[in-house]
């Protein structure tokens, strides 16, 4: 089975995110395959949560579209099981603690493993609270990705030392969403992280253009793009195939520069 | 782990039994740790305490009265009913108790800007008031639905110099206002303090709000002992997030002879989907920074909730209430819109006191149980706020349109 590390082996990674079930589960299944074929190195599959406190408007709206027509965690796992054999790159899920906790952390991780998902990203689970998931995740060979933010400062060492899979370096203050400029000195945050860990570091939040992706990949091991992808899907609905393919190709080319 | 100290509430790690915690994005971790550190530093600082007490006495008007509701007592024919008159505080509710403490703390921390969520608008008004008094900027986040049903409070906040942001995400009520205030805090944290209005959210907020609200029960306990010479049989308070209730309960928690009763909003009934009765109908979850109970579905999606009362219209409950519920120390009961509106009218006519519709939930349950209790027993109802803000909505509920 693929591992998160495969996404970063001898290359800079391009990591797209999409909200499962937006606009339909069939479309998500197709889009995962399209993005993998277009050069994505790792895909983050968002399990929508009704009240996503770390998301900006674009992903909030996608969440609402998905949940409104009845998306469930089980249906997402079923979809991943269908698409998994058709692609080779690693897949991770991104969701909030409550959907995992209420589903049952052990049951959730078991289904991740069965579906061929190799990691989880949980933005409302900081370092101090990761005990609620980490042991059950490891019991099913699921890696738990840590986030580091511009405000982390002296917390960086503590978090990075225990990092696994990859470190999700948050580029900017605030919530997810496309930004014209990334003003944080994110390169220096990555340098600090690298002092404590050999785990790859990818940068996310605010990245939408190939130029931004190239700049972020230059100072790290990869670029994560969420809202820009979700916005394309929002605009094209279930006819986003071509637009997504072209976008992912351009972004992958940019991170390889 | 050492045993839970039920009297002192949260230990340093912010847990109440299994409940509580700090489930926030990494971007906010240093901010909440900074608040925790500052609070622990200042809460016992003589200058801080003196400044807060001065404001409580000379600005809020504390101590608030413990009023013997003699007509209501006689009419119901059972236990003696006392009202803890938080409605008489400056700004008209208990919310000022907490916000003066938190804004003083924010000022000590060097912050210049207060952000706050509000449901009915009472916390927003209190925050705007404290910010005006203490020279801070203030921005309040309020669900669009609540800005419509509490238009008067929106104007009050603006009059006090605050900026009010209408929240149009989700159900456009208190839950969404909390989410949006958390989002705003992640955008701008350096100069900004999040003055949480209820006993919810990540540690240390449930502890801070509890501590600042516990003055309610500290006074009430002394007052009832002076009036009756013994402890009350029960204390009652309405519960949304649970700030007035935890304040009303706190000093009675160790007195196991005193029943603690929290009154949740049952809306159109707990057998409908239109209620906000978290402990009657919810289950354990992790949301808004805390491990507690929430109204949600089998996949952990937070459910839309409903109450006629904007202040109780929240799908969760503070972690200390979750603990008091799970341990059996406190009892939580559902009260419907109809019962609350009846109580709103009853207290107005019987005692000449118009309660907030939130507080009317506690009055309603007191009306049910008082006749079943002995005449030598007493009970205290926390009258958490006054009802002027609700008059137009109550008239509408009865089919009467009045021009505001």
Boltz contact constraints between the chains, C-beta under 6 A:
constraints:
  - contact:
      token1: [A, 50]
      token2: [B, 301]
      max_distance: 6.0
  - contact:
      token1: [A, 50]
      token2: [B, 302]
      max_distance: 6.0
  - contact:
      token1: [A, 51]
      token2: [B, 179]
      max_distance: 6.0
  - contact:
      token1: [A, 51]
      token2: [B, 302]
      max_distance: 6.0
  - contact:
      token1: [A, 53]
      token2: [B, 179]
      max_distance: 6.0
  - contact:
      token1: [A, 53]
      token2: [B, 182]
      max_distance: 6.0
  - contact:
      token1: [A, 54]
      token2: [B, 25]
      max_distance: 6.0
  - contact:
      token1: [A, 60]
      token2: [B, 169]
      max_distance: 6.0
  - contact:
      token1: [A, 72]
      token2: [B, 299]
      max_distance: 6.0
  - contact:
      token1: [A, 73]
      token2: [B, 299]
      max_distance: 6.0
  - contact:
      token1: [A, 97]
      token2: [B, 23]
      max_distance: 6.0
  - contact:
      token1: [A, 97]
      token2: [B, 286]
      max_distance: 6.0
  - contact:
      token1: [A, 98]
      token2: [B, 285]
      max_distance: 6.0
  - contact:
      token1: [A, 98]
      token2: [B, 286]
      max_distance: 6.0
  - contact:
      token1: [A, 98]
      token2: [B, 287]
      max_distance: 6.0
  - contact:
      token1: [A, 98]
      token2: [B, 300]
      max_distance: 6.0
  - contact:
      token1: [A, 99]
      token2: [B, 299]
      max_distance: 6.0
  - contact:
      token1: [A, 99]
      token2: [B, 300]
      max_distance: 6.0
  - contact:
      token1: [A, 101]
      token2: [B, 286]
      max_distance: 6.0
  - contact:
      token1: [A, 102]
      token2: [B, 285]
      max_distance: 6.0
  - contact:
      token1: [A, 102]
      token2: [B, 300]
      max_distance: 6.0
  - contact:
      token1: [A, 123]
      token2: [B, 25]
      max_distance: 6.0
  - contact:
      token1: [A, 124]
      token2: [B, 23]
      max_distance: 6.0
  - contact:
      token1: [A, 124]
      token2: [B, 25]
      max_distance: 6.0
  - contact:
      token1: [A, 126]
      token2: [B, 26]
      max_distance: 6.0
  - contact:
      token1: [A, 126]
      token2: [B, 29]
      max_distance: 6.0
  - contact:
      token1: [A, 128]
      token2: [B, 22]
      max_distance: 6.0
  - contact:
      token1: [A, 129]
      token2: [B, 21]
      max_distance: 6.0
  - contact:
      token1: [A, 129]
      token2: [B, 23]
      max_distance: 6.0
  - contact:
      token1: [A, 147]
      token2: [B, 26]
      max_distance: 6.0
  - contact:
      token1: [A, 149]
      token2: [B, 26]
      max_distance: 6.0
  - contact:
      token1: [A, 149]
      token2: [B, 27]
      max_distance: 6.0
  - contact:
      token1: [A, 151]
      token2: [B, 27]
      max_distance: 6.0
  - contact:
      token1: [A, 151]
      token2: [B, 30]
      max_distance: 6.0
  - contact:
      token1: [A, 173]
      token2: [B, 187]
      max_distance: 6.0
  - contact:
      token1: [A, 174]
      token2: [B, 186]
      max_distance: 6.0
  - contact:
      token1: [A, 174]
      token2: [B, 187]
      max_distance: 6.0
  - contact:
      token1: [A, 175]
      token2: [B, 183]
      max_distance: 6.0
